[in-house]
Amino acid sequence: MKLKTVLLSFSVFAYTGFTAQNIQNNPGSNHGNRFEQLGTILPTPNIYRTASGSPGHGYWQNKADYDITAYLDEDKRNLKGSETITYYNNSPDDLDYIWLQLDENEQSTVKNAGFQFPSTLPAASNDQQLKVTELPEKDNGYGVNLEKVTDASGNPLKYTVNKTMMRIDLPKVLKKGEKLVFKVDWNYNIPNRIKMGGRGGYENFAEDGNDLYTMTQWYPRMCVYSDFHGWQNHQFTGRGEFALVFGNFKVSMNVPADHIIGGTGECKNYDQVLTSDQMARYRKAESAAEPIEIVTLDEAKKAEKNHSKQRKTWNFEANDVRDFAWTSSRKFVWDGMRVTIPENNNKVMAMSFYPKEAYGLYRKYSTKAVAHTIKTYSEFTIPYPYPVAQSVEAANGMEYPMICFNFGRTEKDGTYSEGTKNGMIGVVIHEVGHNFFPMIINSDERQWSWMDEGLNTFTEYLTEEKWDNKFPSKRGPAWTITDYMKLPKDQLEPIMSNSENIIQFGPNAYSKPATGLNILRETIMGRELFDKAFKTYAKRWAFKHPEPADFFRTMEDASGEDLDWFWRGWFYGTDPVDIAIDKVTVAVPDLNTPPRDAKETKYKVEKPLQNDFEDISKIRNKADKNITFYVDKDKELQDFYYRYDRGQEKFDTEKEYTVKTEAGQPLDAKDKEKFKNLTGYQIDFVNKGGLVMPIILEFTFEDGTKLYDKSSAQIWRQNEQKVSKTFYFDKKIKSIQLDPMRETADIETSNNLWSSNGTDTQVSKFQLFKQKQGGGPVRGGANGKVNPMQAGGKKS
């Protein structure tokens, strides 16, 4: 869902297995924390979800099929519905009750979830905002009115409504492999979503007296019952979105005869509800490479003036979807064209519905943006599998299978700002992209907003980049997240937080996850490794219910990269990136260093290499009559040192010996020429922000040339606070720029630059000698010293 700029939140905590706490084993240390494995922070792998991140051999998920009839009463602005649900228990558990969602109750003053906002006296108000407090709260007439809940034979079922959730108590246990068929009849008053907010409702156009309906969360829907949560029956507060079950839908919608409907799936009776001209245009659009107007602008304008009292029924079907949404209005212009997905050769109808107020933007851009989105997402995830993809202009942003609602209207004279144009294209890409996350890769939005919004915003960014290289994407590039990450810690929460607890919802659920994935792709893993792993995740969890650990584990499993340090820091923590160049030490070699004199060192032979203290194991082993030591049993092993350790070898152990160190060799003329321009630079970095990242450097030399270097984040593994790196160049550095492309989300760039013109730059010298050929210590050798065996005059 695309959010508006101003976001409010709630402060109620919900916990479902994961923790947002960044557990560390050694918090007092300067190392070993940020690179610690996630370990028990992640759930234990099992037969349902493996350690590799893929579904296990015991994976299961339940299913729900819906057969729904709906009646839209435009005069009363009321929706009346009747549904038959067939629920399949594929779990290994016996169920004696089931849970359904009554999301429309959130619009009710007496049936809602009760997650209130804090409030204070305003500095100013208006008469529409200000009203006398009524206690107890009066019923505003909104919310679901349940008329009947029965089994397939019409027998009443016992049920309990708890705010936005309904529990149905079953007359007999629903066992593994069994299905339950039951019916629900209901109605509700459709809210004005422009005034009341929310995702579904109507918008009234006062100038022509017409409504535009977006029918979402409009029917009682099955909750998810899963291996990782049981029943996901957390209340709907308006923030955390939805956890839903896959199934097949048959939906009939009875509406005024002059309304045009767009909905999830395919309409099965266009020939009955469209005029012959409209049907001919639809047939033409089915093979068109450019959008064809199926309902024209002129037809839409004429329909606005004539409110038909006749009615028509539109029949839709959709398979393997988790939800069903629809839109209805006489104001709609409708265009469409055919799109072929190369990866699976799927022929998709890309379509758009929009009122005349949006014609100047949507006629030109919407359907083409739909087509571009499903094709680009198919490249990065899985091939788009559905027959339809639709965009509806409805002054908001919200997503459902095969249909989404977006904004983007022109001024009355048909002009528009660039911001409106780019915002409209961006929201179409975002909401159409939600077909993949979470409509197909079906994560639990009620618990983990980032798993749909964050992953989708990242893929939206990739798609915007392929739409226009100059597209002003605000979510994805690392530099765009820095203002958020600069905020005080008491205004932040980890990405791994429940939806209801997030204060800065847009940055936390959308921008920060998307940015993190882009950093992984561009800076840490590289495009090839990342893209393969990301596609693997999408393929593994298409039409299934993934959890965060499934994503984390798959990204590592498919890439061969240990990313626990990144998940720990970016997803479980709130530390920002602020790596600074603390100091640069400059030194040149002394090419005329005089030879070092040979050095003599006095020493005595080594004493027996026995432990200074005889531990309890040695004492007990020696006293144990059942133990015979191998060297005591095999006389061939009793050499000089066996006797020396036991005081059996007698020689002068106090005698002093002398060892000589080789004299240093001066550089010859050839070496001096080789190193005459050499300069060494030791760069000291300090981790001020706490979050580790690769160190990326741009060296600019005095001759104007540039070189680049990147050290992986693992350079911090032995000291997460300070680290140094030394470089030697045969030309002088003019400046050193840390993170020159601003790709690590560093929040403070003023400490990322060093210049040789700085007043604190001093050049020192270091001695440089010629290495003696064949010199250097040999592991296991005596390094010129007399050993005890030599001192004792023995060879064995």
Salt bridges, closest charged atoms under 4 A:
GLU36 OE2 - ARG568 NH2 3.97
ASP65 OD1 - LYS63 NZ 3.86
GLU74 OE2 - HIS259 NE2 3.18
GLU74 OE2 - ARG330 NH1 2.92
ASP75 OD2 - LYS309 NZ 3.72
ASP94 OD2 - LYS175 NZ 3.64
ASP103 OD2 - ARG221 NH2 3.07
ASP103 OD1 - ARG446 NH2 3.83
GLU147 OE1 - LYS80 NZ 2.84
ASP169 OD1 - ARG167 NE 2.87
ASP185 OD2 - LYS148 NZ 3.77
GLU203 OE1 - ARG193 NH2 3.77
GLU203 OE2 - ARG409 NH1 2.76
GLU207 OE2 - LYS412 NZ 2.88
ASP208 OD2 - LYS331 NZ 2.73
ASP208 OD2 - LYS356 NZ 3.03
ASP211 OD2 - ARG77 NE 2.86
ASP227 OD2 - ARG49 NE 2.86
GLU241 OE2 - ARG199 NH2 3.20
ASP258 OD2 - ARG330 NE 2.84
GLU266 OE1 - LYS268 NZ 3.85
GLU286 OE1 - ARG283 NH1 3.26
GLU286 OE2 - ARG338 NH2 3.96
GLU290 OE1 - LYS368 NZ 2.77
GLU293 OE2 - ARG363 NE 2.89
GLU299 OE1 - ARG281 NH1 3.01
GLU304 OE2 - LYS331 NZ 2.46
GLU304 OE2 - LYS356 NZ 2.91
ASP323 OD2 - ARG221 NH1 2.67
GLU357 OE2 - LYS331 NZ 3.31
GLU357 OE2 - LYS356 NZ 3.15
GLU379 OE1 - LYS466 NZ 2.64
GLU393 OE1 - ARG409 NE 2.69
GLU399 OE1 - HIS434 NE2 3.65
GLU445 OE2 - ARG322 NH2 2.26
GLU453 OE1 - HIS430 NE2 3.21
GLU453 OE1 - HIS434 NE2 2.98
GLU460 OE2 - LYS2 NZ 2.90
GLU460 OE1 - HIS430 ND1 2.71
GLU522 OE2 - ARG521 NH1 3.77
GLU522 OE2 - ARG527 NH2 2.74
ASP531 OD1 - ARG521 NE 2.75
ASP550 OD2 - ARG49 NH1 2.61
ASP557 OD2 - ARG540 NH2 2.77
ASP575 OD2 - ARG34 NH2 3.73
ASP575 OD1 - LYS489 NZ 2.69
GLU600 OE2 - LYS660 NZ 3.80
GLU614 OE1 - LYS622 NZ 3.62
ASP615 OD2 - LYS618 NZ 3.88
GLU649 OE2 - ARG643 NE 2.59
GLU649 OE1 - LYS794 NZ 2.82
GLU654 OE1 - LYS604 NZ 2.68
GLU662 OE2 - LYS772 NZ 2.99
ASP668 OD2 - LYS770 NZ 3.76
ASP671 OD2 - LYS770 NZ 3.00
GLU673 OE2 - LYS676 NZ 2.90
GLU698 OE1 - LYS706 NZ 3.87
ASP703 OD2 - LYS731 NZ 3.50
ASP709 OD2 - LYS725 NZ 2.90
GLU720 OE1 - ARG34 NH1 3.11
